[in-house]
Amino acid sequence: MDKLSKEDIIRFAEENHVSLTSNEVDILYREIKTNWYPLLYNPKPIFERVKEEVSPSTYQNILYFYDLYSKKLHSFLNFH
C-alpha cells in the first residue's frame, strides 16, 4: 500500500469505466492508505462511513469491486 497513489485509483476507475469525482478519489485514497488492514478483514465500518461520503453509484462500484477482488486476495493470502 505504500506505493499506492491517487493516480492508481484514477487509472483503475478509468479502466473499469467508473467515474469518480476528485473528492471521491481523495476519500478512497485516504481509506485505502489508512485502513487497508481493516478493509481486508472487517470492512463494514469503513463501508458505512464511505457510503455517506460518495455517490450511490460510486458506493455500488466499491462494493462490486471489493467483492470481486477481496475473494481473489484472500485466496492468494491463504495459499501463501
C-alpha atoms as a printed R data frame, in Angstrom:
   type eleno elety resid chain resno       x       y       z
1  ATOM     1    CA   MET     A     1   0.000   0.000   0.000
2  ATOM     2    CA   ASP     A     2   2.964   2.299   0.437
3  ATOM     3    CA   LYS     A     3   3.240   2.794  -3.306
4  ATOM     4    CA   LEU     A     4  -0.449   3.407  -3.947
5  ATOM     5    CA   SER     A     5  -1.125   6.796  -5.494
6  ATOM     6    CA   LYS     A     6  -4.231   8.758  -6.345
7  ATOM     7    CA   GLU     A     7  -3.270   8.251  -9.977
8  ATOM     8    CA   ASP     A     8  -3.521   4.474  -9.430
9  ATOM     9    CA   ILE     A     9  -7.088   4.899  -8.212
10 ATOM    10    CA   ILE     A    10  -7.961   7.143 -11.143
11 ATOM    11    CA   ARG     A    11  -6.402   4.696 -13.618
12 ATOM    12    CA   PHE     A    12  -8.246   1.730 -12.110
13 ATOM    13    CA   ALA     A    13 -11.541   3.626 -12.273
14 ATOM    14    CA   GLU     A    14 -10.986   4.678 -15.876
15 ATOM    15    CA   GLU     A    15 -10.008   1.150 -16.930
16 ATOM    16    CA   ASN     A    16 -13.246  -0.105 -15.399
17 ATOM    17    CA   HIS     A    17 -15.428   2.682 -16.813
18 ATOM    18    CA   VAL     A    18 -16.146   4.193 -13.413
19 ATOM    19    CA   SER     A    19 -16.433   7.952 -12.990
20 ATOM    20    CA   LEU     A    20 -15.074   9.414  -9.770
21 ATOM    21    CA   THR     A    21 -15.027  12.987  -8.592
22 ATOM    22    CA   SER     A    22 -11.757  14.350  -7.251
23 ATOM    23    CA   ASN     A    23 -13.315  14.283  -3.778
24 ATOM    24    CA   GLU     A    24 -14.183  10.591  -4.175
25 ATOM    25    CA   VAL     A    25 -10.617   9.860  -5.266
26 ATOM    26    CA   ASP     A    26  -9.398  11.625  -2.119
27 ATOM    27    CA   ILE     A    27 -11.794   9.624   0.058
28 ATOM    28    CA   LEU     A    28 -10.832   6.284  -1.473
29 ATOM    29    CA   TYR     A    29  -7.147   7.093  -1.279
30 ATOM    30    CA   ARG     A    30  -7.444   8.085   2.393
31 ATOM    31    CA   GLU     A    31  -9.384   4.970   3.340
32 ATOM    32    CA   ILE     A    32  -7.163   2.548   1.467
33 ATOM    33    CA   LYS     A    33  -3.943   4.099   2.746
34 ATOM    34    CA   THR     A    34  -5.022   4.369   6.390
35 ATOM    35    CA   ASN     A    35  -7.349   1.381   6.704
36 ATOM    36    CA   TRP     A    36  -6.012  -1.274   4.341
37 ATOM    37    CA   TYR     A    37  -5.838  -3.949   7.045
38 ATOM    38    CA   PRO     A    38  -9.392  -3.440   8.363
39 ATOM    39    CA   LEU     A    39 -10.571  -3.348   4.750
40 ATOM    40    CA   LEU     A    40  -9.258  -6.884   4.352
41 ATOM    41    CA   TYR     A    41 -10.786  -8.345   7.479
42 ATOM    42    CA   ASN     A    42 -13.567  -6.101   8.794
43 ATOM    43    CA   PRO     A    43 -14.655  -3.655   6.101
44 ATOM    44    CA   LYS     A    44 -18.216  -2.999   7.251
45 ATOM    45    CA   PRO     A    45 -17.496   0.060   9.468
46 ATOM    46    CA   ILE     A    46 -15.392   1.613   6.731
47 ATOM    47    CA   PHE     A    47 -18.042   0.953   4.098
48 ATOM    48    CA   GLU     A    48 -20.690   2.534   6.321
49 ATOM    49    CA   ARG     A    49 -18.604   5.673   6.670
50 ATOM    50    CA   VAL     A    50 -17.704   5.849   2.972
51 ATOM    51    CA   LYS     A    51 -21.324   5.331   1.947
52 ATOM    52    CA   GLU     A    52 -22.117   8.735   3.444
53 ATOM    53    CA   GLU     A    53 -19.284  10.418   1.546
54 ATOM    54    CA   VAL     A    54 -19.633   9.159  -2.029
55 ATOM    55    CA   SER     A    55 -22.384   8.981  -4.614
56 ATOM    56    CA   PRO     A    56 -24.694   5.942  -4.649
57 ATOM    57    CA   SER     A    57 -23.226   4.737  -7.952
58 ATOM    58    CA   THR     A    58 -19.677   5.030  -6.631
59 ATOM    59    CA   TYR     A    59 -20.675   3.157  -3.496
60 ATOM    60    CA   GLN     A    60 -22.182   0.333  -5.556
61 ATOM    61    CA   ASN     A    61 -18.993   0.147  -7.608
62 ATOM    62    CA   ILE     A    62 -16.923  -0.006  -4.427
63 ATOM    63    CA   LEU     A    63 -18.968  -2.956  -3.185
64 ATOM    64    CA   TYR     A    64 -18.792  -4.716  -6.540
65 ATOM    65    CA   PHE     A    65 -15.028  -4.391  -6.943
66 ATOM    66    CA   TYR     A    66 -14.371  -5.127  -3.286
67 ATOM    67    CA   ASP     A    67 -16.329  -8.357  -3.563
68 ATOM    68    CA   LEU     A    68 -14.589  -9.300  -6.799
69 ATOM    69    CA   TYR     A    69 -11.031  -8.608  -5.689
70 ATOM    70    CA   SER     A    70 -11.205  -9.438  -1.992
71 ATOM    71    CA   LYS     A    71 -12.089 -13.048  -2.800
72 ATOM    72    CA   LYS     A    72  -9.046 -13.295  -5.058
73 ATOM    73    CA   LEU     A    73  -6.816 -11.618  -2.483
74 ATOM    74    CA   HIS     A    74  -7.988 -13.808   0.378
75 ATOM    75    CA   SER     A    75  -7.393 -16.906  -1.753
76 ATOM    76    CA   PHE     A    76  -3.897 -15.671  -2.504
77 ATOM    77    CA   LEU     A    77  -3.138 -14.852   1.152
78 ATOM    78    CA   ASN     A    78  -4.436 -18.210   2.340
79 ATOM    79    CA   PHE     A    79  -2.359 -20.002  -0.273
80 ATOM    80    CA   HIS     A    80   0.931 -18.414   0.826
